[in-house]
Amino acid sequence: MSRDKTPMTPAARVLRREGVDFTDHPYVYVEHGGTAAFAREAGVDEHLVIKTLVMEDEAKRPFVVLMHGDREVSTKEMARILGVKSVRPCPPETAGRHSGYLVGGTSPFGLRKPLPVYVEETILELPRIYVNGGKRGYIVGLEPKDLVRLLRPRPVRVAVS
């Protein structure tokens, strides 16, 4: 996909404005297919495909966790790190209100409102990652250093298999 064909999502606008060298990866969106659907179609390891999860604590304070596609978030460990009693994924409609994106198309870039961002620290060791570009069926590839530069996420260790 050429740069002229990049979908004009809030995420793509941010990446362009900030001069990020990213690649476009449109794919056939599969309802409930998750990161595995893109990984299969693109022929990449699902570990390199990063989920953008909008979560909340017991007081309904939202935040984002970036996690490997083949791993889950330990909500118990995340709650311990945040110093709260519990955390959980936001319901889809709530996640959409916070992020401005439909679930399945949530990007950490160009969020509707600023949210704290946490990243599984092993993601930062990868040479290249694939993350949602702000639309179902659209992934962008970039280097983790660009994610760090733009989002300033807090590295955490909360992955479980």
N, C-alpha and C positions, 0 to 999 in steps of 0.2 A: 504494500500500500504506500503510495507516495505521500509526501508531506501535504500535498494539495488535497488529498482525500482523508486526512485525519479528521475523525468526528470532532465537532466543535463542542466538546463537553467542558464543564468548568475545570476538570482535571487537565485536559489537553491544553486549555488556555494557560493555566498556571505553568505547566511544563515548558511550553513555548516561551512565555514571558520571561521565565527564569533561565532560559538558555540551556535546558537539559537536552542532552543528546539521547533521545529515546527512539525505540522502534515500535511500529504499530503492528498489532497482531489481532486482526478481526477473526472471529471463529463463530461457528454455529452454536448459539446458546442452547443449553439443554436445561430445562426446568429441573431443579434439584440435582443437577449434574456436578455442581461445585467445581473445585479446582481440577479434579480428575478429568472432567470433560475437556477442558482446555489442554491439559498436559497430554492426553491421548491424541487429540487432533494435531497439536503442534509438535509432537514428538519430543517433549522435554520432560525431565524428571519432575514429578509433582512437588518434590521438596523445594524446587526453585520458584514455584507458583505461590504467591503470598496472598493470604486471605486478609481482608479488611473487616474486622469485627467491631461493631458498635455495641458496647456493653454499658452496664450501669451498676452502681452500688445500691445498697438497700435504701438510700435516700433519693434514689433515681437520678444521681449525678452521672451524666454520660461521659464516656471516654472511648478511645479506639485502641484495639490491640491488633498488631500485625503479626500473623502467625504463618508458619510453613503450611502449605496445603495438605500435607500428609500428617499433620499433628493437630492436637486439640489444645485448648487453653485449660490449665488447671485453675478453676475458679477459686478453689481454696487457697492456692498459692498467690493468686492475683489479689485476693482480699487481704491476705497477710501483708503483702507488699504495700498496699494502699492504706493499711491500718483501719479497715472496715470489717463489719461482720460478714458480709456476703457480696458477691457480684454475680451477675447473670447477663446473658445476651439480651439486648433490648428486643421487644416484640417488633416485627417488621415495620409496622406503621410508625412506631416511635423512632426506630433507627432511621427511617426515611425523613422524618421531621428534623432530626438532629443533623443528618448528613446532607440532605438535599438530593439523595440518590435512591433509586429503587434497590431493594435487597437483590443481590445477584449482579449488581452493577455499581456497588459502592467502592469508591476510590478514596484513598487517604488524602489525595490532593484536591483542592477546591471544595472543601467541605462548606456547607451552608453557614455554619458557625464554628469558631475555633474550639477544638476539643483537645484535651490532653491526649497525647499519642504515646503508646508503649510498643516496643518492638522486641520480639524474641531475639536475644542477642546473637544467636548463631546465624541469623539472617544477614547480619552485617559482615560475616566472613565469606559470603558467597561472591563469586566474580560478577554475576548478573542475576537479576531477579525479574519476575514477571508479576505485575500487579494490575488490578482492574483500572481501566482508563476512564471510568465514569459512565459506563453504559453496558448493559447486558450484551455479551458477544464482542467485547472490545477490551483487549489486554495491551498494556505497554511494557516493553522491556527496557530496563535501565540499570545503572550501577548503584549498589547500595549507598555509596558516598553521596549521590544526588538526593536520595531519600533523606539521609541525615541532614544535608545542607538545607533542604526545604522544610522539613517537618520538625527537626530537632527533637526526635523521639527519645524517650527514656528506655534504655536497654534493660530487659528483664529476662529471667529464666523461669518460664511458666509452661513450657511445652510438655505434653504427655503424648505417648503414641496411641 
